[in-house]
Amino acid sequence: MTQASIADTGSAAAAHGVALRLLVVEDEVLFARAVAKRLQKAGYVCEHAETLADGRVLAQQWMPDMVLLDMRLPDGNGMDLLGELVGKGVAVIVMTAHGEISDAVQAMKLGATDYLKKPIDLEELLLAVQKAEQSVNLKHSLDYSRQRDAHASEGVELLGRCSAMKSVQVQIDRISQLLAVDNGAPPTVLINGETGTGKDVAARLLHLSCSSSDRPFVHVDCASLPAELIESELFGHEKGAFTSAQGSRCGLIEAAEDGTLFLDEIGELPLSLQAKLLNVLERRVVRRLGSTKERPVAARFIAATNRDLQQMVIEGRFRSDLFYRLNVLNISMPPLRERGDDILLLARQFATQTGRRYGLPARSFSNDAIEALGRYGWPGNVRELRHQISRAVLLSRGEHITASDLALPSQQSVNLDTNLDLPANNITLDSAEKMLIENALKQAGGNISEAARHLGITRMAMRYRMEKHGILD
């Protein structure tokens, strides 16, 4: 058993921060040394084993990222080690002599990343390793994402005692039981609700309540993805599919594996991509840009929107077949203004969380603060409440949070000209909202903050609605 030294720096592998570890299991010593020398020059850390037994020991102790595995070894067939390596998530490139192609085919079926036929050109071998490295890096990235998501999911809950929230909690429990049944393609779920009502929390709870909660939870914000990149981001692409596609890349649908893909703000998905998404949902396959190969899709799909998709279908802005496909199971998140005493319940929870996070003493709410919380309309819903309470806790100085600490916009300040020139027919909620925002901006002289105060919403909510309706500053 011999060991090759660490490679020089400045290579593609070292550029990732940590050089990949490669194990070469090969009984032809001269060839193995030549391979190790070429790989170390390219920036990889290499180990060499001459037998199946030594390869098994090194794989267990050293835990390589990738293995170059010969099929014919003095003490057995490399196929015996292949299954163990693939089961541990190790990328394997098999090396076969002429006449052993059937072994290579069998190895690929068992999960090998690639195979090379001897005699092997060292530059060809390096290209194969670099190609496999993309899969290794993707695995590391997904492992990190799972750890991060697991940490972010700690303590995820939907607080609420009102009847509307109890109904939502019952729906989530029931749908979770349906999603847990392994009976082919899981049903899709559509979550409706205004911005900030907790649609993302409901989606994550659905994911956590399933048997595959340790699998990826991929959150896709359809409203924030650039129009020119959204197709590539969702479906992936092959090298050369477009000008800047320097290499192959899996999309977010593939990255979700057999976990959950959460399509947030699905109403913002361009019409041109809605048919392609429908095909994924119907046939459970995805095809990358520039590829003719279809890959199976095992993920469950959860979508969310703050738009009226049925109205968008009538207006021709959303496909009816996609809407019906998404709307198999439906959850409606109630706005905060309709949740009564839940407002104070949530406010106390957010105050406690903020205090703990910054090491501040516990603070209660004064009577005038409680009245202000109940009187305010909360256009930004739970998200706005969380931000307002966090700000009040950080800036207040007394034992109690007062109404002045909350600094809520005064709804009495709304003094807009409501005599809008609305069309007599075909008026929609979206068009009325757009005209109201434009009117508020006009009266505020283009000052977004002042217009937001007049409308009783936060500047962030104002910005969101301006972008939604295509209103420029």
Secondary structure as UniProt FT lines:
FT   STRAND          2..3
FT   TURN            12..13
FT   HELIX           14..16
FT   STRAND          21..25
FT   HELIX           29..41
FT   TURN            42..43
FT   STRAND          45..49
FT   HELIX           52..62
FT   STRAND          66..70
FT   STRAND          72..73
FT   TURN            74..75
FT   STRAND          76..77
FT   HELIX           79..87
FT   TURN            88..89
FT   STRAND          91..96
FT   TURN            98..99
FT   HELIX           101..109
FT   TURN            110..111
FT   STRAND          114..117
FT   HELIX           122..152
FT   TURN            153..155
FT   HELIX           163..180
FT   STRAND          189..192
FT   TURN            195..196
FT   HELIX           199..208
FT   TURN            211..214
FT   STRAND          217..221
FT   TURN            222..224
FT   TURN            227..229
FT   HELIX           230..235
FT   TURN            239..240
FT   TURN            243..244
FT   HELIX           252..255
FT   TURN            256..258
FT   STRAND          260..264
FT   HELIX           266..268
FT   HELIX           271..283
FT   STRAND          285..287
FT   STRAND          294..296
FT   STRAND          300..305
FT   HELIX           309..314
FT   TURN            315..316
FT   HELIX           320..326
FT   TURN            327..328
FT   STRAND          329..332
FT   HELIX           336..338
FT   TURN            340..341
FT   HELIX           342..358
FT   STRAND          364..365
FT   HELIX           367..375
FT   TURN            379..380
FT   HELIX           381..395
FT   STRAND          400..401
FT   HELIX           403..406
FT   HELIX           411..413
FT   HELIX           429..443
FT   TURN            444..446
FT   HELIX           448..455
FT   HELIX           459..469
//
